[in-house]
Amino acid sequence: WWYVDPARAWTVLVSVLVASCPCALSLAVPTAMAAAQGAVTKLGLLIVRGHVLEGLVKATDLVLDKTGTLTIGQPELTEIRIVRAGLSRENVLGLAAAMEAGQKHPLALSLLRAAEAENISAHQLVEPISNQLGKGLISGAYRLGSASWLGVLQGSQDANAGQYGQVHLADDQGLIASFIFLDTPRAGLENLLSAAKTRKIAVHLVSGDDPATVAWWAEAMGITVFQGGCSPEDKYHYIESLQQKGRFVWAIGDGINDAPLLARADVSVAVGAGAPLATAGADAILTSSSLSPLAKALLLALLADKTQMIIKENLIWALVYNLLAIPAAMMGWVNPWVAGIGMSLSSLAVTLNAWRLRKA
């Protein structure tokens, strides 16, 4: 244009620059992803990493923790069985509360609430407390944890004994007392299991709780694949073994013990009220107290396909616009203000197209 019509050279240059602005191209993918994530967030599932949507389609296995995930994570201390002669309820509960001080596990919080409700002061411990992840606590000769770790037999009063969680207090001389807890299923659990069944997703219950307790809950909830007494490393290797078989694993957990499990899973979901370490490494966070958002998310597998379709539509529209607008501007057929309007309308079209996902 400098040689053909110098007077129009700058006008044509500005038109080409405006028409070739890649706004629509740069908005094509982010707007679609943001709209899709917004649709899922409205359900009560906060997406931290974008591959969660893709994982909705690929999921073949769902691995659940028990306490705080399958259940509401607020167990009540229903009974204390004192084995050691000469000790009172106040003695053993005060000692257990001292060892659990500062812990965030649901059973620990239950013990602390019970001690506070009964105005029992925590004992003064001479030795520092050591947390054995997935097993229990140690302070000098005292140990507080699972029956399998302490090497004691878990009490069984009736056929439903497995419904109750148990924590045991022992020392070098043997078992001192057992603390019996009752938890309730988390709201929306049936919906989640039903959604998984509809999608033909295998459900696994993997927990650090005593095997008898895990087995009872698995049977009660209709979960056929389960494993109890798992350490954090066991949970990690459990996920790893599934992945080695070509499975795509979703994992849901809430505690520090679940951090390795969540880190290994293809898609990890942390319960929002869980331990900070668990939520920090999760791909998504459940902000609701119910599991129903996860059930709805699993049934929204088509959303991921629709998101990919919207992205393709946005990219095609942006490319077609640029292929038409840039040559027209180069030929001098488009004024700068027209090119500006066209560029804005192109970006608006991409954004509005992506907005359809919000209603998915």
Buried (B, 14 or more C-beta within 10 A) or exposed (E): BEEEEEEEBEBBBBBBEBBBBEBBBEBBBBBBBBBBBBBBBEBBBBBBEBEBBBBBBBBBBBBBBBBBBBBBBBBEBEEBBBBBEEBEEBBBBBBBBBBBBEBBBBBBBBBBBBBEEEEBEBBEBEEEBEBEBBBBBBBEEBBBBBBBBBEBEBBEEEEEBBBBBBBBBBBEEEBBBBBBBBBEBBEBBBBBBBBBEEBEBBBBBBBBBBBBBBBBBBEEBEBEEBBBBBBBEBBBBBBEEBBEEEBBBBBBBBBBBBBBBBBBBBBBBBBBBBBEBBBEBBBBBBBBBBBBBBBBBBBBBEBBEBBBEBBEBBBEBBEEBBEEBBEBBBEBEBBBEBBBEBBBEBBEBBBEBBBBBEEB
